[in-house]
Amino acid sequence: MANTKSAAKRARQTERRTLNNRRALTMVKSQLKSVRVALASGNKETAKAAAQSFVSALDKAVKSGRVHSNSAARHKSNVSKALAQLA
């Protein structure tokens, strides 16, 4: 329990930010799962659509500072390599 007003405010801010961070990261992770499932199925069109939505979610997470840009670049590179191997 916070002892001061400022500490209580910080606790409230942390709670909100934690929820927003968790929401963004969960979205990225679930999109990545859908890409992996689509790649495993072997259907190129489905995989391409899933990859596109994954990259979009990843870019939004990077833009808001929730994911590091190098990490996002690595994920995008790996997904594009996997898509190229489907051809």
N, C-alpha and C positions, 0 to 999 in steps of 0.2 A: 504494500500500500504506500502511495506517495505521501511524503510529509509536507510538501509545499505545493502551492498552486502551480508553479512552473513545472514541477515534477509530474503533477497530475496531467497537465496539458501534454507534456512530452509522452507520457504513457498512452494517452488517447491518440496522438499523432502516430506513434509507433504501431499501435493496433491497426489503424487505417492503412498505413503504408504496407504493413505485413500482409493484410488481406489483398491489397492491390498487386503486390509482388507475387503472391501465391497464385492469384488468378491468372496473371500474365504467364508465369512459368508453367502452370498446369496446361494452359492453352497450347503453348509451344510443344510441351511433351506429348500431348494427345495428338497434335498434328504430326509430329515425328512418328508416332506409332502408326498412324494411318498411312503415312508414306511407306513405312517398312512393310506393312501388310499389303499395300498395293504393289510394291516391288516384288514381294514374294509371290503374288498371284500371277505375275508375268504380263498383265495387261498394260500396255504402254500408255494408252490414253488415260486410264484411271490413275496410273502412277504419275503421269505428267500433271494432271489436275491436282492431285494430292500434294505434289511437290510445290506447285505454284501457291497453294494456300498455306503451306508450311513456310515458304520463304516470306510470304506476306506477314504472317504472324511473327516470324523471327525478326523481320525488319522493324515492326512496330515495337517489339520488346527492346530492341537495340536503341531505337529512337527515344524511348522513355527511360533508358538507362538501366533496365532490368536484366539485360544480358550483355556481356562484353562483346565488342565488335569482332574481335579475333575469333572468339568462340562461334559466333554466328557465321563468320566467313568459312570456318572449318566445316561446320554442319552443311552449309550450302554447297561447298565444294564436294563433300562426300556424297550428297544426294544427287548432284549433277553427274558425278562419275558413275553412280549406280544406274541412273537413267540412261546414260550413254551405253552402258553395257547391255541394256535390255534390247537395244536395236538389232 
